[in-house]
């Protein structure tokens, strides 16, 4: 049977060679090579950890090796990254195990002649740690090297939040994400779900301000195997994402348009809040993503959702409905509020890729505005912390549309304090609120 470390090495190779997304590469490998639950968790931790910390790990390799990292064989780099990640960040792994298994990986993957190089670098790091020496001089390396982020992103965060907040934010992004559930009140209750999970020694915490929210703790294993998933009692959704539909505040028998709906987390939440009574149009330009929405809708037992494939920004495209009471526009964005959950985004996004999103977001706002009734509501949301995609887009929209205004709303912090968001625009900060970074704007049509 393949070991967790060997599979982690193969997954990292797959990510680099095929430009695969981390979660996709992990799922693909685990389907081909099933592991025991503990090994599955360890393998996943290694892969996500190396992807998150790769810039810092590469800085260490530069200091420990005799050759520049660009001249090292890629497989050697991956093996040393795995060893260093265990030595530096995983206290539960004995140093000897991290070193010895690194040597074994080199021998097992065609690098027998370089196994001494692996051993030398890892033992050099181990000795430095035991002697209290810091191989990386904090005064000489950049914040991006220290926290493992690209420099342009650190500059964006520093310009927005300042250095101290940026360091706290990036430290949070280097942790494993929390796991939140949204209970389906049409089938069960939060108490009932908590009791069923407690029987598996899983802890749950009710989330302030979110009647359907439940934070899950403990070693869950495969999520789809937990009690209640197949029955449609709950779905996985971060607390920040749950706030979007809460702020939209849909009412039974209303007509709602979720413009960028797939894969359907917020759409199905809207249906649950309406008691599955009314008309919800779920649109998206990608049919394959809408298929995921259809599967979730069926699992949750919801019937009020009508799926529509289309792109409102394209000329001549007829929307599925003429007028709606409320619309949700959860636009495509850079995802910079979910870097703990999607660690490869920090390496995939660039200023150029973000620049292509801005006109799309503006076009979607312009396209949905006429479809909302007078007195109706439009909620605009992103899972990014980039002001250009957030406040700047709303300010521009309001300048161009005099019949719209921002609408205050109430929001409850995770600590249970309810505040009035008088500007109508809310930014949820991960390191303060312990949930995904989100921006939510509540807009009202005259």
C-alpha positions in Angstrom: 0.0 0.0 0.0 1.3 3.5 -0.9 2.4 5.7 2.0 0.9 9.1 2.8 4.2 10.8 2.1 4.7 9.0 -1.2 1.2 9.9 -2.4 1.8 13.5 -1.2 4.9 13.6 -3.4 3.0 12.3 -6.4 0.2 14.8 -5.9 2.7 17.7 -5.7 4.3 16.4 -8.9 0.9 16.3 -10.5 0.1 19.8 -9.5 3.4 21.1 -11.0 3.4 19.1 -14.2 -0.3 19.4 -15.1 -1.0 22.8 -13.4 -3.7 21.0 -11.5 -5.7 22.7 -8.7 -4.7 21.4 -5.3 -8.1 20.0 -4.3 -8.7 18.4 -7.7 -5.2 16.7 -7.6 -5.8 15.4 -4.1 -9.3 14.0 -4.9 -8.0 12.3 -8.1 -5.1 10.7 -6.2 -7.1 9.5 -3.3 -9.7 7.9 -5.6 -6.9 6.0 -7.3 -5.0 5.2 -4.0 -7.4 5.1 -1.0 -5.7 5.6 2.3 -6.8 5.0 5.9 -8.5 8.1 7.5 -5.3 9.1 9.5 -3.1 8.7 6.4 -5.6 10.6 4.3 -5.5 13.5 6.7 -1.7 13.5 6.9 -1.3 13.3 3.1 -3.8 16.2 2.7 -2.0 18.3 5.3 1.4 17.7 3.6 0.1 18.8 0.2 -1.8 21.8 1.3 1.0 22.8 3.6 3.7 22.6 1.0 1.5 24.6 -1.5 0.9 27.3 1.1 4.4 27.5 2.3 6.3 26.9 -0.9 8.0 30.3 -1.1 9.3 30.1 2.5 10.4 26.5 1.9 12.2 27.5 -1.3 14.0 30.2 0.7 15.2 27.6 3.1 16.3 25.3 0.3 18.4 28.2 -1.1 20.1 28.6 2.2 20.6 24.9 2.8 21.7 23.7 -0.6 24.9 24.1 -2.6 23.1 24.9 -5.8 20.5 27.6 -6.6 17.0 26.2 -6.5 16.4 26.8 -10.2 19.2 24.3 -10.9 17.9 21.6 -8.6 15.9 18.7 -10.1 12.2 19.4 -9.6 11.6 16.1 -7.8 14.5 16.8 -5.4 12.9 20.1 -4.6 9.5 18.5 -3.8 11.1 15.9 -1.6 13.0 18.5 0.4 10.0 20.7 0.6 8.0 17.9 2.2 10.8 17.2 4.7 11.2 20.8 5.6 7.5 21.3 6.0 7.4 18.5 8.5 10.4 19.8 10.4 9.3 23.4 10.5 5.6 23.3 10.9 4.4 19.8 12.1 5.4 19.4 15.8 3.7 16.0 15.9 6.2 14.5 13.4 9.5 13.4 15.0 12.4 15.1 13.3 14.1 11.7 12.6 11.0 10.5 10.8 10.9 13.6 8.6 14.5 13.2 7.7 14.6 9.4 7.2 11.4 9.3 5.1 12.8 12.1 2.9 15.8 9.9 2.1 13.5 7.0 1.4 11.4 9.1 -1.0 14.5 10.1 -2.9 15.6 6.4 -3.3 12.0 5.3 -4.2 11.6 8.0 -6.9 14.7 7.6 -9.0 16.9 10.0 -7.0 19.1 7.4 -5.1 22.2 9.3 -6.1 20.8 12.4 -4.5 19.6 10.8 -1.3 22.7 12.1 0.5 21.8 15.6 -0.7 18.3 15.3 0.8 19.8 13.9 4.0 22.3 16.7 4.2 19.9 19.5 3.8 17.3 18.2 6.2 19.8 17.4 8.9 21.4 20.8 8.5 18.0 22.3 9.1 17.4 20.0 12.1 20.7 20.9 13.7 20.0 24.6 13.3 16.6 24.2 15.0 18.1 22.2 17.9 20.7 25.0 18.3 18.1 27.7 18.3 19.5 29.2 15.1 17.1 30.8 12.6 18.2 30.0 9.1 16.0 32.8 7.6 17.1 36.2 8.9 13.8 38.0 9.5 15.5 41.3 8.9 16.8 40.3 5.5 13.9 38.4 4.0 10.7 40.1 2.7 7.3 39.7 4.3 6.3 37.7 1.2 9.2 35.3 1.8 8.4 35.1 5.5 4.7 34.4 5.1 4.9 32.7 1.6 3.0 35.1 -0.5 3.8 36.9 -3.8 5.2 40.4 -3.3 2.4 42.1 -5.3 -0.2 40.6 -3.0 1.6 41.7 0.2 1.8 45.2 -1.3 -1.9 45.2 -1.9 -2.7 44.1 1.6 -0.3 46.5 3.2 -1.7 49.4 1.2 -5.2 48.4 2.3 -4.7 47.3 5.9 -1.2 48.3 7.0 1.8 46.1 7.9 0.6 44.8 11.3 -2.8 43.8 10.0 -1.3 42.3 6.9 1.0 40.0 9.0 -2.0 38.9 11.1 -4.1 38.3 8.0 -1.4 36.2 6.2 -0.7 34.2 9.4 -4.4 33.3 9.4 -4.3 32.4 5.7 -1.5 29.9 6.5 -3.7 28.0 8.9 -6.2 25.2 8.0 -9.7 26.5 7.4 -12.7 25.9 9.6 -15.6 23.7 8.5 -19.1 25.2 8.7 -22.4 23.6 8.0 -25.7 25.2 7.0 -28.6 23.2 8.4 -31.7 22.6 6.2 -34.6 23.7 8.4 -37.1 22.1 6.0 -35.8 18.7 7.0 -34.2 19.0 10.5 -33.0 21.3 13.2 -29.6 22.5 14.4 -30.0 20.6 17.6 -30.8 17.3 15.9 -27.8 17.6 13.6 -25.5 18.5 16.5 -26.7 15.4 18.4 -26.1 13.1 15.4 -22.5 14.4 15.0 -21.8 14.2 18.7 -22.4 10.4 18.5 -19.2 10.4 16.3 -17.3 12.5 18.9 -17.5 15.5 16.7 -17.9 18.9 18.4 -20.3 21.6 17.0 -20.7 25.2 17.8 -23.8 27.3 16.9 -22.8 30.5 15.1 -24.0 33.8 16.3 -26.6 35.5 14.0 -26.9 32.6 11.7 -29.8 30.4 12.8 -28.8 27.6 10.4 -25.0 27.8 11.0 -23.0 25.2 12.8 -19.2 25.1 13.1 -17.8 21.6 13.1 -14.8 20.5 15.0 -12.8 17.2 15.3 -11.5 14.7 12.7 -14.4 14.4 10.3 -13.1 12.1 7.6 -15.0 12.1 4.3 -17.7 14.8 4.6 -20.1 13.0 2.4 -20.1 10.0 4.8 -21.2 12.0 7.8 -24.8 11.4 9.0 -27.3 13.7 7.4 -25.4 14.5 4.2 -27.2 12.0 1.9 -30.5 12.8 3.6 -30.1 16.6 2.8 -30.1 17.7 6.4 -27.2 20.1 5.8 -24.7 21.4 3.3 -21.2 22.7 3.7 -21.1 26.5 3.6 -18.7 29.0 5.4 -20.3 31.4 7.8 -19.4 34.4 5.6 -21.2 32.9 2.7 -24.2 32.2 4.8 -24.5 35.9 5.6 -25.1 36.8 2.0 -28.5 35.2 1.8 -29.3 36.5 5.3 -28.7 40.0 4.2 -30.7 39.5 1.0 -33.6 38.6 3.3 -35.8 36.8 0.8 -39.5 36.3 1.6 -41.9 33.5 0.8 -43.6 33.9 -2.6 -41.1 36.4 -3.9 -39.3 36.2 -7.2 -35.6 36.1 -6.9 -32.7 36.0 -9.4 -29.4 34.6 -8.4 -27.3 35.8 -11.4 -24.1 33.8 -10.9 -25.6 30.9 -9.0 -23.4 27.8 -9.5 -22.5 25.7 -7.7 -25.6 26.7 -5.7 -24.7 27.2 -2.1 -26.3 30.6 -1.8 -29.2 29.7 -4.2 -30.2 26.8 -2.0 -29.9 28.9 1.1 -32.3 31.4 -0.4 -34.8 28.6 -1.1 -34.5 27.4 2.5 -35.1 30.9 3.9 -38.2 31.2 1.7 -39.5 27.9 2.9 -39.1 26.7 -0.6 -42.1 29.0 -1.5 -41.7 31.3 -4.5 -39.7 31.5 -7.7 -35.9 31.4 -7.7 -34.1 31.7 -11.0 -30.5 30.4 -10.8 -28.3 31.5 -13.6 -24.8 30.8 -14.7 -22.9 30.8 -18.0 -21.3 27.4 -17.3 -23.6 24.5 -17.7 -21.3 22.0 -16.1 -21.4 24.1 -12.9 -25.1 24.3 -13.0 -25.2 20.5 -13.0 -23.6 20.6 -9.5 -26.4 23.0 -8.4 -29.0 20.6 -9.7 -27.5 17.7 -7.7 -27.4 19.8 -4.5 -31.0 21.0 -5.1 -32.2 17.4 -5.4 -30.3 16.3 -2.3 -31.8 19.1 -0.2 -35.3 18.4 -1.5 -35.9 21.9 -2.9 -38.4 22.6 -5.8 -38.6 26.4 -6.1 -35.3 26.8 -8.1 -35.4 27.1 -11.9 -32.0 26.7 -13.6 -31.1 29.0 -16.4 -27.9 28.8 -18.5 -26.9 32.2 -19.9 -24.7 35.3 -19.7 -26.5 38.6 -19.1 -23.4 40.5 -20.3 -23.7 39.2 -23.8 -25.7 41.2 -26.4 -29.1 39.8 -27.3 -29.3 37.4 -24.3 -32.9 37.3 -22.9 -33.0 37.0 -19.1 -35.2 34.2 -17.7 -37.5 36.7 -16.0 -38.6 40.3 -16.7 -38.7 41.7 -13.1 -37.7 40.4 -9.7 -38.2 41.4 -6.1 -34.6 40.7 -5.2 -31.4 39.8 -7.0 -28.2 38.3 -5.8 -25.0 39.1 -7.7 -22.2 37.0 -6.3 -19.7 38.0 -9.0 -16.7 36.1 -10.2 -13.8 37.5 -8.2 -10.1 37.0 -7.3 -11.0 34.9 -4.2 -8.4 36.7 -2.1 -10.6 36.2 1.0 -10.3 32.4 0.8 -6.5 31.9 0.6 -6.5 29.6 3.6 -9.1 27.4 1.9 -7.6 27.7 -1.7 -3.9 28.0 -1.1 -2.9 27.8 -4.8 -4.9 31.0 -5.5 -2.0 33.0 -4.1 0.2 31.7 -6.9 -2.4 31.7 -9.6 -3.8 35.2 -9.3 -1.8 38.2 -10.6 -2.6 41.9 -11.1 -3.3 41.0 -14.8 -5.8 38.3 -14.0 -7.6 40.5 -11.5 -7.7 43.4 -14.1 -9.8 41.1 -16.4 -12.4 40.6 -13.7 -13.2 44.3 -13.1 -15.1 45.0 -16.4 -17.0 41.7 -16.0 -18.2 42.7 -12.5 -19.2 46.2 -13.8 -21.1 44.6 -16.8 -23.0 42.2 -14.5 -24.0 45.1 -12.2 -25.2 47.1 -15.2 -27.1 44.1 -16.6 -29.0 43.1 -13.5 -30.1 46.7 -12.4 -33.1 47.0 -14.8 -34.4 43.6 -13.8 -35.0 44.6 -10.2 -38.5 46.1 -9.4 -38.8 49.6 -7.9 -38.3 49.3 -4.2 -36.4 46.0 -4.8 -33.1 44.8 -3.4 -29.8 43.9 -5.0 -27.1 42.3 -2.9 -23.6 42.3 -4.4 -21.0 40.0 -2.9 -17.4 38.8 -3.4 -15.1 36.5 -1.5 -12.1 38.9 -2.0 -10.4 41.6 0.0 -9.5 43.7 -3.0 -11.1 47.2 -2.7 -11.0 47.5 -6.5 -13.5 44.6 -6.8 -15.5 45.7 -3.7 -16.1 49.3 -2.6 -14.8 50.8 -5.8 -17.3 48.8 -7.9 -20.3 49.8 -5.7 -19.3 53.5 -5.6 -19.0 53.5 -9.4 -22.4 51.8 -9.8 -24.1 54.2 -7.5 -22.6 57.2 -9.3 -23.9 55.8 -12.7 -27.3 54.8 -11.3 -29.1 57.6 -9.5 -32.1 55.4 -8.8 -30.1 53.2 -6.5 -28.7 53.7 -3.0 -26.9 51.7 -0.4 -29.2 50.3 2.3 -28.1 49.8 6.0 -28.5 46.4 7.5 -27.6 44.6 10.8 -24.8 42.1 11.1 -23.8 40.0 14.1 -20.2 39.3 14.7 -18.9 35.8 15.7 -18.6 37.2 19.2 -22.4 37.8 19.3 -22.3 41.6 19.0 -25.0 43.0 16.6 -24.0 46.1 14.8 -25.7 48.4 12.3 -23.8 48.5 9.0 -24.9 52.1 8.2 -22.9 52.3 4.9 -24.6 49.3 3.5 -21.2 47.7 2.8 -19.6 45.1 5.0 -16.1 43.6 4.8 -15.6 40.5 6.8 -11.9 40.1 7.8 -10.7 36.5 8.3 -8.2 37.2 11.1 -10.7 39.2 13.1 -13.9 37.1 12.4 -12.4 33.6 12.0 -14.3 33.0 8.7 -13.7 33.6 5.0 -12.9 37.1 3.8 -16.1 38.5 2.2 -17.5 41.8 0.9 -21.3 42.3 0.9 -23.2 45.4 -0.3 -26.9 45.8 0.2 -28.5 48.1 -2.5 -32.0 49.4 -2.8 -33.8 50.6 -5.9 -35.9 53.8 -5.6 
